[in-house]
Amino acid sequence: LYQKGSFAEARAVVDEALAAPVDPADMAGLMHVRAQLLYKTNEARASAQSYRQILSEVPGAADDPEVVTNATAALVMAGLNAEAVRLVEVSGPQGTYELAYNAACAQVGLGEYSAADDLLSVALDLSTQALQADDVDEEETEAEQAVIKAQRAYVAQLMGDEASASEGYQGVLKVKGHDNIDNTVAAVAANNLVALRGDRDLFDSAKRMRAALAE
């Protein structure tokens, strides 16, 4: 059900399983799936609370890059940016580009644009390494990195660096038709490129696009 995108149905199944006696060995997995499903159905606050529970109750969860990445995604989506930043600081660097991207989105929410730009640079470097390790070709790599580049262009725009912002948005739009680029990413880039001329309001890509889940 999860893989098919039937998130509401999948959540009902998970909730039913959690209502019954659960083997302790299965509890952490079920809790994590439920938190992800809440995120997928736009219940950001509930998802963030579920991840708080996982981090406090499941041994080793704070050291699990997937859990921390997804927890920060939920916190950012819920607007709990300071808590997301603290979580990353407490957990320490974990070497995933999704986590670096989420941490950058949190810094944008706090108005810390220079810190956000640094983290987005890290996210790009880490994603390049990860995608190269998976033998992903250059075109697909560009498409996969579009969300990071769109957010970095947005940060440059916020800092007044219109040349870098324009270059970043145009780079995203060059791969607009690729199967692996989210249409929302391209829409944000196109809107913000026009906004550079003062014709439209600026879109925050973190608010228009979900933070990254480590799935």
Summary of the structure (lengths in Angstrom):
residues: 215
radius of gyration: 17.9
end to end distance: 14.8
largest distance: 59.6
contacts: 697
relative contact order: 0.10
helix: 72%
strand: 0%
